[in-house]
Amino acid sequence: MLAKLFTYSLFGIDAKPVEVEVDISPGAVPKTILVGLAEAAVRESTHRIERAMVNSGYHRPIDRVVINLSPADLPKEAASFDLPIALGMLTASSQLESDRFDEFAAVGELALDGTLRPIKGALSMALAARDQGKTGIVVPVANAEETAVVEGLQVFAVDSLAEAVGFYSGQLDMTPVDFSWDRAMTEQGTYPVDYSDVKGQEQAKRAVTVAAAGSHHLLMIGSPGSGKTLLASRLGTILPSLSSDESLSTTRIYSAVGRLDDGQSLVLLRPFRSPHHTISEAGLVGGGSTPAPGEISLAHNGVLFLDELPEFNRRTLEVMRQPLEENCVTISRAIGSVTFPARLMLVAAMNPCPCGYRGDPKRNCNCNPIQIERYVSKISGPLIDRIDIHIEVPPVPFRELTNAKEGTDSATMRDRVLAARDRQAHRFQQDRDQLNGKMAPRQIRTFCKLDTEAENLLKTAMETMGLSARAHDKILRVSRTIADLDESDQITAVHLSEAINYRTLDRSGWV
């Protein structure tokens, strides 16, 4: 007897439709054969599935069982095929009758006792089921919250193979899982930190506000303990809230790598990723025999913070250059190429010298100019060129640390950021997601026109600092954002001067 069901296979962060065909031939030599370009985890699943069937009260077919996963040229890995294969074997052996297989897809990993375990990429699979025109999808209970966010699709959560059989046979009356956006925002949509926690550093907060307003990449240079990590970790509190589309696209990535917390339905706060400097190229940008997203993609719609930037492997940092420009990562393998989204803000931090105390009024620095130059040169010029804003973060004086008066808080900074972004949304009406930090050269020529005084200032800076054409464009983009914060349609010499001062590493005499 032949049974057909529908499920999905994860490739990158996208789910591809897979048809599960199970054929049982009575009287043939007892053997279970699995075909369809299945990886080791899928090939091994037949033993697990058979024991789960027996331990759930069903009998294992003692016949020749052929399981085909179609299309045959699509690589299939992970254990999400367990549930549809088990249901197919039960149907093909006449232990289950159902007319729901065409309407409802199934995904899930089985334990030996027949219970269902969570899978990776359930959200992408639910989206694929909706796009395929399915009425609903059956998922493990642990994946119910993340899949229920998909509108226009009924999600049924089951805890075991027996429950799945009850649903498909119609003997078990089940209610689709309900998702409440308001409830999710109340439970998961609040930041536990605020910029009022950062004592002093008002100039650094100004630079952070400029970076957030235009989505500019930021580099902070300062001695240990000056507050660089505190400033970076609170950046999400002044950025606009994630839109529903941004939340969904970010959640797909976290779902695909199994990074969602238990009971978490969506990523509702902007991601903040801070990988250690020992991270590999694949860990940072993604990779593997079957490509998986890296830290750059996990920071999609959020912030990627690289602390102790010169300590990162130089080659690892160089692979970031293309993603920073194109907002995506493309990984090519023999089985095909995968593109992961990577629209993020890069925030990096470094010490001013190897010992970390150059310019510190309280500590002596013993580094000579050659050592400092060698330390800074660990970061390539092309990568520095791609970072819009470089600022120095000085040590905080004792009087500011002990001052009871709080500094600028996140709410105040966020209001300024939102006002500036509203001006940008009005400016880029054809693409309301466009921001100053991502302006194309043609847009720079249109929206960053300078008066004579500002143009002469920029010319002098270019000649004195030896800036590249990219740095020239970066300064114009930043000055446009500064003007937006001042609610000015015209970029003045004052705005341009501040933007030029944000090119610390380009200033002669810094090293």
C-alpha angles and dihedrals in degrees: 000000000000126000128187128198136164130237139145139249123212117232111177102318095325125092120223122203115252127189115214113209120187121187124183120196112198116215095023125116107288108253139130116225123187118194135170108089094294120177122230094270090056095043091053092050095082092075092048092047094050093052091046089054093050094045089050092057101263128112127246114240109253093204140080107298120192117189118191123191109200137237089047096204095057113096112236125198141158127048101276090109093068097091099046091045091050092048090048092052091049091049095045090050091050094247092116133038120190141157093193100082094094093051102039126048121204135215132170148115119247127219120212091260092055098256120133125245127202120268135207121253097021091144093055089048091052090050090050090050091053092047089050090056098250119157093222149330134238114224138167115275091247090061096045098098097051095046094045091069090074108101119221094027129097113224120201118191118208129184100201146013089259091057091049090051090049091052096047093044091050093237093113118062109215134180121220116251112262124220125204117195092195092052091049092050091050093050101037110012103083127093115226093208136063138189089242084077089068111085115214118335093119092155090052090049088053090054090047090052091052091048093049094045094057101023092246123167113248136207120192121198120193147122121278114287097020093121104261094136092046091052093049097044093057097050093101090062092068098041121094115270116267113269118229091258093048091048092050095047092048093046091053089061094048091045092051092057096038095247099133115112120240109284093008112140102181141003098250100167122065109263119252112196122184110177121190117255091247091068117129128234091256091049092052104042101015133255144142132142086290101034116247127182120263134208092288091061093041085059091054110141088007144061131302109200119196109189119196090017097188090056092065117097106268093225090051091054093048092062088064094066097084096044091051090056100039102033092229142073122226117197119188125203135164090263091054142286127286128200119207122192116246109174101152148133114250114215117181133180133198142165118253092238141001094275091042099228105094107136093011108138093208102043131053121235117215096185117118123217092260092055091047092049091048090050095050092043090065084084112067122237094238091056093047088049090059093056108087102199129039116182137174115232108203125204114275114250117237093244091060093047091054096039110118091208112096121229127229110320130216095256092059093046091045093054090056092047093050092048091052092047091051088058090051092049089054090048096049097042094157090057112026091183090061115111134188093254090061099045116142119230092259091053091049090056090049102043104026102059114154133211120233095268094050092044092054090049092052091047091053092048092049092052096041098044097034092232123187125235089257091053088049090057092044091055091051092049092050092046089052089055092048089052090050090053088053090047090240124147092199125064106229132194088260092058092045092048091055091049091051090050088058090068096083097156092050094056113104113241095030090113 
